């Protein structure tokens, strides 16, 4: 078998050693032209998040049987409906994923930066100014945190909110989650979560029913001067409606680690993205380049985990 590691730079060498037990390994450092040149003979494609693998690339992969990704979200892989290619991922690996915390931690980094005006304050000091009164922030303690989606990440984020002495409420489509709340966490309707929370953070999976789940109508319920955080997937939010709320002084801040355009396959999309081009970018709007899970230790662990997963599958 031939295994293609599509973004080999920084990929776990221990994971690559596992793939070498499976077959011949081809390592390419994120060069799409090179990937297209060899993919026709590949049985296993190991991907990260630099590219969206869709039909215009995968149609060349005549021998492809498996795509391996060390992620839970799969919106960077777009297989034809009749494809027989099997995706090996972290989706559903709850026990293992409960030990992976970086995305929840980044969520809090965005919240803290927006609550305390840290990026703007840093730039002010860099310009050799000392303007304490210009950057008066807000307290997390006794503020309300609204968590949309009480799965693995939502649970972690809510737990951190309790540690900050916040009034934490969660909403989840699954009413059974109400009986599994941790101490200090309350259950609320979506409408109340949006309307009364000082911080709203989104942790729902991307699937067909969740595309623009938070549409213009729902987003309009957000409390004035609240902060909105999305480290899930860009497609679950109507980003244009979100931007309009901030431009119209309804929201105090937006923190995003994901954007819908990142999987659009449009070349240089980042240059035309309205959120990134907003005058508020870097102050009221903070965007990081999908780095939620990008911590060296957790990346290595997840890459080894999916390598072991396909190794076991092929062995059985």
Secondary structure as UniProt FT lines:
FT   STRAND          2..5
FT   TURN            9..10
FT   HELIX           13..22
FT   STRAND          24..27
FT   HELIX           32..38
FT   HELIX           39..41
FT   STRAND          44..47
FT   HELIX           55..58
FT   TURN            59..60
FT   TURN            62..63
FT   STRAND          66..69
FT   TURN            75..76
FT   TURN            81..82
FT   STRAND          86..88
FT   TURN            91..92
FT   HELIX           94..97
FT   TURN            98..99
FT   HELIX           102..115
FT   TURN            116..117
FT   HELIX           118..126
FT   TURN            127..128
FT   HELIX           132..135
FT   TURN            141..142
FT   STRAND          144..148
FT   HELIX           152..163
FT   TURN            164..165
FT   STRAND          167..171
FT   HELIX           175..180
FT   TURN            183..184
FT   STRAND          185..187
FT   HELIX           190..196
FT   STRAND          199..202
FT   HELIX           208..210
FT   TURN            211..212
FT   HELIX           216..219
FT   TURN            220..221
FT   TURN            224..225
FT   STRAND          226..230
FT   HELIX           234..236
FT   HELIX           239..247
FT   TURN            248..249
FT   STRAND          251..256
FT   HELIX           260..263
FT   TURN            267..268
FT   HELIX           269..271
FT   TURN            274..277
FT   TURN            279..280
FT   TURN            282..284
FT   STRAND          285..287
FT   TURN            292..293
FT   HELIX           296..315
//
